[in-house]
Amino acid sequence: MVEQRGEKQKKVLEINPAEAAAVRTMFAWVLRGEPGQAPMGIKMIAATLNSRGISLRGRPFSVGLVHRLLTRESYVGRHYFNMVNSRTRERKPASEWISLPVPPIVSEEDFAKVGAILSARNPRVTPPRVVSGTTLLTGLATCGWCGGGLTIRTGKSGRYRY
């Protein structure tokens, strides 16, 4: 939306009802999942939205786009301007950002919960092989003598694991 201030036209952020509904749905899926299902991860959210034909301004959802949407502070009422140097494209320090109040789409509490869930699932914190691996103590059991991680070995074409 454009607002007229004297001779200048200023852009004003306003909520797009269709996109706001998609954002609220994504936050709900991370926190609670769909009825009768477990909470969803970012990949599952992107796949579900794409399979239902939901897009963002004509673009299909990707993992990176869903992550950016779930971590954007504009949805809780804080939008920042002047974050990037226009010439070098480098991110400026937070002290130089200009904060603008905008109408919130999700609650601060839900935003914080989703942020905690995403940081706990971060592959840099816990490698995926530890979470989804078949070995129970992967990444936890170490050798008492050398400190190396214990690994699994198989015998008889994978029939026996030790």
One Martini backbone bead per residue (centre of mass of N, CA, C, O) as a GRO file, in nm:
protein
  162
    1MET     BB    1   0.101   0.034   0.017
    2VAL     BB    2   0.025   0.382  -0.039
    3GLU     BB    3   0.136   0.689   0.105
    4GLN     BB    4   0.053   1.028   0.138
    5ARG     BB    5   0.328   1.278   0.192
    6GLY     BB    6   0.261   1.521   0.037
    7GLU     BB    7   0.475   1.461  -0.231
    8LYS     BB    8   0.516   1.186  -0.106
    9GLN     BB    9   0.555   0.833  -0.139
   10LYS     BB   10   0.468   0.586   0.101
   11LYS     BB   11   0.535   0.284   0.222
   12VAL     BB   12   0.308   0.027   0.352
   13LEU     BB   13   0.260  -0.218   0.571
   14GLU     BB   14   0.046  -0.499   0.503
   15ILE     BB   15  -0.189  -0.739   0.531
   16ASN     BB   16  -0.215  -1.047   0.369
   17PRO     BB   17  -0.456  -1.274   0.414
   18ALA     BB   18  -0.343  -1.522   0.256
   19GLU     BB   19  -0.048  -1.513   0.367
   20ALA     BB   20  -0.120  -1.515   0.670
   21ALA     BB   21  -0.252  -1.794   0.670
   22ALA     BB   22   0.005  -1.949   0.585
   23VAL     BB   23   0.179  -1.865   0.827
   24ARG     BB   24  -0.002  -1.975   1.052
   25THR     BB   25   0.007  -2.267   0.950
   26MET     BB   26   0.311  -2.313   0.980
   27PHE     BB   27   0.326  -2.265   1.284
   28ALA     BB   28   0.121  -2.488   1.359
   29TRP     BB   29   0.282  -2.728   1.235
   30VAL     BB   30   0.529  -2.702   1.420
   31LEU     BB   31   0.369  -2.724   1.697
   32ARG     BB   32   0.111  -2.949   1.611
   33GLY     BB   33   0.013  -3.001   1.347
   34GLU     BB   34  -0.200  -3.199   1.222
   35PRO     BB   35  -0.469  -3.365   1.262
   36GLY     BB   36  -0.328  -3.669   1.382
   37GLN     BB   37  -0.037  -3.540   1.382
   38ALA     BB   38   0.270  -3.452   1.381
   39PRO     BB   39   0.496  -3.241   1.385
   40MET     BB   40   0.658  -3.036   1.159
   41GLY     BB   41   0.889  -2.980   0.926
   42ILE     BB   42   1.023  -2.801   0.678
   43LYS     BB   43   1.006  -3.010   0.449
   44MET     BB   44   0.707  -3.090   0.496
   45ILE     BB   45   0.586  -2.812   0.454
   46ALA     BB   46   0.678  -2.766   0.164
   47ALA     BB   47   0.546  -3.022   0.044
   48THR     BB   48   0.253  -2.963   0.132
   49LEU     BB   49   0.213  -2.690  -0.008
   50ASN     BB   50   0.283  -2.791  -0.296
   51SER     BB   51   0.064  -3.024  -0.310
   52ARG     BB   52  -0.174  -2.792  -0.266
   53GLY     BB   53  -0.092  -2.527  -0.444
   54ILE     BB   54   0.078  -2.344  -0.266
   55SER     BB   55   0.192  -2.003  -0.296
   56LEU     BB   56   0.442  -1.737  -0.331
   57ARG     BB   57   0.391  -1.536  -0.570
   58GLY     BB   58   0.421  -1.814  -0.766
   59ARG     BB   59   0.608  -1.964  -0.571
   60PRO     BB   60   0.751  -2.222  -0.458
   61PHE     BB   61   0.833  -2.405  -0.190
   62SER     BB   62   1.114  -2.402   0.016
   63VAL     BB   63   1.321  -2.457   0.268
   64GLY     BB   64   1.439  -2.168   0.284
   65LEU     BB   65   1.170  -2.013   0.278
   66VAL     BB   66   1.042  -2.137   0.530
   67HIS     BB   67   1.266  -2.051   0.724
   68ARG     BB   68   1.243  -1.746   0.678
   69LEU     BB   69   0.944  -1.725   0.768
   70LEU     BB   70   0.992  -1.851   1.065
   71THR     BB   71   1.230  -1.607   1.128
   72ARG     BB   72   1.053  -1.357   1.089
   73GLU     BB   73   0.991  -1.060   1.274
   74SER     BB   74   0.745  -0.930   1.124
   75TYR     BB   75   0.521  -1.136   1.248
   76VAL     BB   76   0.555  -0.976   1.554
   77GLY     BB   77   0.605  -0.643   1.480
   78ARG     BB   78   0.918  -0.648   1.356
   79HIS     BB   79   1.068  -0.425   1.136
   80TYR     BB   80   1.358  -0.399   0.927
   81PHE     BB   81   1.577  -0.140   0.831
   82ASN     BB   82   1.891  -0.107   0.714
   83MET     BB   83   2.068  -0.399   0.697
   84VAL     BB   84   2.202  -0.322   0.414
   85ASN     BB   85   2.447  -0.249   0.208
   86SER     BB   86   2.399  -0.121  -0.111
   87ARG     BB   87   2.696  -0.164  -0.226
   88THR     BB   88   2.816  -0.442  -0.071
   89ARG     BB   89   2.594  -0.640   0.068
   90GLU     BB   90   2.638  -0.599   0.365
   91ARG     BB   91   2.586  -0.650   0.687
   92LYS     BB   92   2.475  -0.470   0.937
   93PRO     BB   93   2.466  -0.362   1.231
   94ALA     BB   94   2.211  -0.357   1.463
   95SER     BB   95   2.250  -0.049   1.544
   96GLU     BB   96   2.161   0.050   1.232
   97TRP     BB   97   1.888  -0.031   1.252
   98ILE     BB   98   1.542   0.007   1.160
   99SER     BB   99   1.255   0.019   1.348
  100LEU     BB  100   0.926  -0.115   1.265
  101PRO     BB  101   0.600  -0.104   1.316
  102VAL     BB  102   0.380  -0.389   1.285
  103PRO     BB  103   0.148  -0.604   1.221
  104PRO     BB  104   0.068  -0.890   1.367
  105ILE     BB  105   0.036  -1.253   1.310
  106VAL     BB  106   0.198  -1.363   1.552
  107SER     BB  107   0.294  -1.463   1.843
  108GLU     BB  108   0.557  -1.439   2.053
  109GLU     BB  109   0.534  -1.725   2.170
  110ASP     BB  110   0.528  -1.887   1.903
  111PHE     BB  111   0.795  -1.775   1.792
  112ALA     BB  112   0.974  -1.885   2.023
  113LYS     BB  113   0.902  -2.185   1.993
  114VAL     BB  114   0.995  -2.219   1.699
  115GLY     BB  115   1.287  -2.129   1.747
  116ALA     BB  116   1.355  -2.360   1.945
  117ILE     BB  117   1.295  -2.594   1.753
  118LEU     BB  118   1.492  -2.513   1.524
  119SER     BB  119   1.753  -2.512   1.700
  120ALA     BB  120   1.730  -2.815   1.788
  121ARG     BB  121   1.725  -2.918   1.467
  122ASN     BB  122   1.997  -2.835   1.403
  123PRO     BB  123   2.259  -2.985   1.230
  124ARG     BB  124   2.491  -2.835   1.396
  125VAL     BB  125   2.404  -2.966   1.669
  126THR     BB  126   2.247  -3.227   1.539
  127PRO     BB  127   2.301  -3.482   1.369
  128PRO     BB  128   2.100  -3.676   1.170
  129ARG     BB  129   2.231  -3.957   1.243
  130VAL     BB  130   2.149  -3.940   1.545
  131VAL     BB  131   1.835  -3.924   1.510
  132SER     BB  132   1.796  -4.147   1.246
  133GLY     BB  133   1.949  -4.373   1.342
  134THR     BB  134   1.997  -4.722   1.428
  135THR     BB  135   2.191  -4.628   1.646
  136LEU     BB  136   2.158  -4.547   1.970
  137LEU     BB  137   2.482  -4.436   2.045
  138THR     BB  138   2.529  -4.221   1.848
  139GLY     BB  139   2.775  -3.993   1.961
  140LEU     BB  140   2.815  -4.110   2.273
  141ALA     BB  141   3.007  -4.338   2.236
  142THR     BB  142   3.333  -4.395   2.378
  143CYS     BB  143   3.655  -4.436   2.410
  144GLY     BB  144   3.854  -4.469   2.699
  145TRP     BB  145   4.143  -4.447   2.561
  146CYS     BB  146   4.111  -4.242   2.284
  147GLY     BB  147   3.802  -4.102   2.231
  148GLY     BB  148   3.663  -4.244   2.018
  149GLY     BB  149   3.415  -4.329   1.823
  150LEU     BB  150   3.179  -4.555   1.804
  151THR     BB  151   3.114  -4.826   1.584
  152ILE     BB  152   2.968  -5.005   1.324
  153ARG     BB  153   2.944  -5.353   1.246
  154THR     BB  154   2.934  -5.607   0.996
  155GLY     BB  155   2.793  -5.936   0.923
  156LYS     BB  156   2.673  -6.132   0.694
  157SER     BB  157   2.549  -5.905   0.508
  158GLY     BB  158   2.411  -5.749   0.775
  159ARG     BB  159   2.295  -5.954   0.991
  160TYR     BB  160   2.529  -5.856   1.176
  161ARG     BB  161   2.573  -5.646   1.470
  162TYR     BB  162   2.876  -5.469   1.643
   0.00000   0.00000   0.00000
